[in-house]
Amino acid sequence: MSKKLIIGMFGFGVVGQGLYDIIKTKKLNLEIKKFVIKNADKKRSLPAELFTTDADVILNDPEINTVVELIDDAEAAFEFTKRALTTGKNVVSANKKMIATHLEELAQIQQEHGTSLLYEGAVCGSIPIIRNLEEYYDNELLHSVSGIFNGSSNYILSKIFNEGQSYGDALKKAQELGFAETNPILDVGGYDPKYKLAIVASHAYGIYVDPEKILNLGINNLGDDDVRYAREKNFKIKLVPLAKEINNNKVVLYVLPKFISKDNILYNVENENNGVLVKAAFADEQFFFGKGAGGHPTGSAVLSDIAALRYDYRYEYKKHLDAEQVQYSTDYELNVYLRYSDEEFVNKLNFNSISERFYGEGFKYVIGKINLQEIIDKRDLINQPGTFIAEVV
Ligand code: HSE
């Protein structure tokens, strides 16, 4: 018999509403007792007595055994999650920044207090990748995990490449549809997929890496010339996070735009869909596809976690228990396309080799090999209007 969940929920935005819509259609042994929200004046679709702005109403209520955390603010989310987990409440969260930034501490708290924190909804919306990494691939040797982890930037790129829309219009639409983060630079700058990558890396390789140490460059500086260049070569551009084991138990992690050819399975992942490509030693290649953003798809992942708590499911962080511990590394050579405007720019970067140079009127680029650590060191220099970098394979 599953246990009855009495839920206190933080946040009632796109995902909260999506989750609520789904729960309404089901007969589950659960009750949402209270919602904590930030803005008391906002009109809500549920009776006013269900809402409060006081977090203690949930956190100090002994009857509430489950906290569902769906707020924007990562630091507030961390405080609520920590308090819940240390006082015997299980937590479901979709806050990728909070989880990626504090995962090691959160894993320790769960261990110490025997409580459970689940976060399938934080990574690639509806795609059940975390539980698969935990339960299915726990004895697999994973060569790499990559894909498309951000619905908004993928939506924007689809609209640009398939419908010739402008970047600005496409971004506006992604915001209207509720895919984008409150601050959309988190999406288009590659921060959001980086947080997801850090969480994936923890379950795939047993490492905790501070997201601050992981390179993310996004599509915010994408220009018409880059799109034209890609089209001429029959490529699309996608924003791709990669976790890859290189020799000697080292793992590299980064998020960069990438030219994608027609034979790549990511080529046809369009709009707010996400894709996770797992390359494994024994299972070989496997691909997960599904909606990566939006209230109902993400709500479905959150509900799956809530349902799992009825049976006291917990992540065991199995890869962290492996005898052979892997290390995070930035010693890795990439082949990149770099568009620039200032003549001196290329000289400021230490390319290992350059295979192609193009000087056109108002359009200049190089293609060459460069170390990941060098891109990290020159990140701020590269992340400027007039410059765009993408991986070429
Ligand atoms: N802003 C995120 C995205 C929401 O666009 O993928 C889902 O995590």
Residues whose N, C-alpha, C, O or C-beta is under 5 A from the ligand:
A	BS01	HSE	A122 F149 N150 G151 S152 F179 A180 E181 D187 G292 A293
